[in-house]
Amino acid sequence: RRFILKTMYKLVRNPTKYLKKLSLENVKKLLYYAKHENVNELNEKVSVTYSENMLTVHLPDFNSEQKFNGSIYFYRPSDSSLDKQTSLRVDENGSQLFDLSAFQKGVWKVQLKWSYDEKEFSYQQIIYI
């Protein structure tokens, strides 16, 4: 958070000079933090719960009339060949179920990335199957 504030201060003071010095890595950091800050500004928390081979994802503040696009990534830390990605297609309540019965038991990192109401969001959570 300190990095964002410091960078924004420099951009406001002298945007032309600072933008020339901003590395691609720092631009990526800014975008990453901005997506996570957007998640923190939601009225409710994002919910990812696993029970009996089913993963439930709930995105708060969802309005089905707004343009929505998103993906869910399943990363297996011990074997990247098992990594999977699929589209998020939440219902009118902002929820979606995923059948994980074919997934190997163990630790998985679940990452959600979506855009909604002209903002980008990112959320991740570790689950154990």
N, C-alpha and C positions, 0 to 999 in steps of 0.2 A: 504494500500500500504506500509506503514511503517513496518507493521508486516512482510510482505513478504521480504522486503529488509533486515530487521534485522535477520530473520531466514536464508536467503540465505547466509548472511555474516558468521553466526555461522557455517553453514554447510560447507562452503569453508574452514574456519580456522581449524576446527577439526570435520570432518564428522562422524567418529566412535563414539566419545564421545557424540556429540549432537543428533545423531539419536537414541541413547539409551534413551535419556531424552525426546524426542519428543512424546507427548501424542497423542492418537488417535484423540482427538478433534482438536489438532493443525494440524495434517495431513489433516483432513477434511477441515479445514480453508484454508490451502495452496492449496488444490485441487480446492476449491470453487473460491478463488481469481484467480488462474491460468486460469480457464475457462472464468471468466469475463474479465481478461486481454486479452485473445485471441480475444474476441468480440471487445474490444477497438482497437485492431490492424488491424481490417478489413479496407479496403479502403473506404467503405460506411457504414452507420449505418444500423442495422437490422430495418426492418419496420414491425410494427403490427398496422393495421388500421381496425376500425369497422365502418360499414355503412350499414343501411337497412338490418339487420339480417345476414350480411356476414362479416366474419373476413378474412382479407387478410394478409398473412405472406410473407415477402420477405427476403431472406437470401442473402446478397451481396457476391461478389467474388465467386460465385458458378460456378463450372465446372462439367457438368454432367458425364464427363469421370472419375472423382475421386470417390473413395469409400465414400458413404454417408450413415449415419444412424442417425435417430433422432426421438424424441417424442415431443408432445405438451401436456401440462397439463393445465386443467382449474380448478382452485380452487375457491370455493365459500366460502368466509370468514365467512358468517353467518350460513352456513349449509354444513358441510363437506360431508354429504350423497349425495350431488349433484355434487361432484368433478368428473371430467372425464379425461381420458387420451387416446390419439390415436397416431398413427405413423405419422411422417412427411413424406410426399411423394411429394416433390417439383418438379415442372416441370423443363425443361432445362434452364429456366431463374432464377431459385431459388425461385419461387413463388408457393403458394398454397392457395386455398380458402376453408373456412369452413362455413357451413350453421349453424347458431346459433339460428334459429327460434324456436327451441324447448327449448332453455335455458330460465330460469326464469329471469325476469328483475332485475337489480340491479348491484352490484359491483362484478367483477370477476378478479382474478389474473391469467394472462396467463404466463406460463413459457415454454420456448423452451429449449430443451437440444439436442445437436447433436454433432456428430463427423464427421470430414471432413478433408481430406488431413492429416491424422494422428494426428489431434489436436482435443481437446474437447472444446465445447462452451456451454455457458449457458446465457440466456437472459430472463428477466421478465418485464412485464408491466401490469398495472392496466387498465381495460376497464370498461365502464359502458354500460349495455344493457338496 
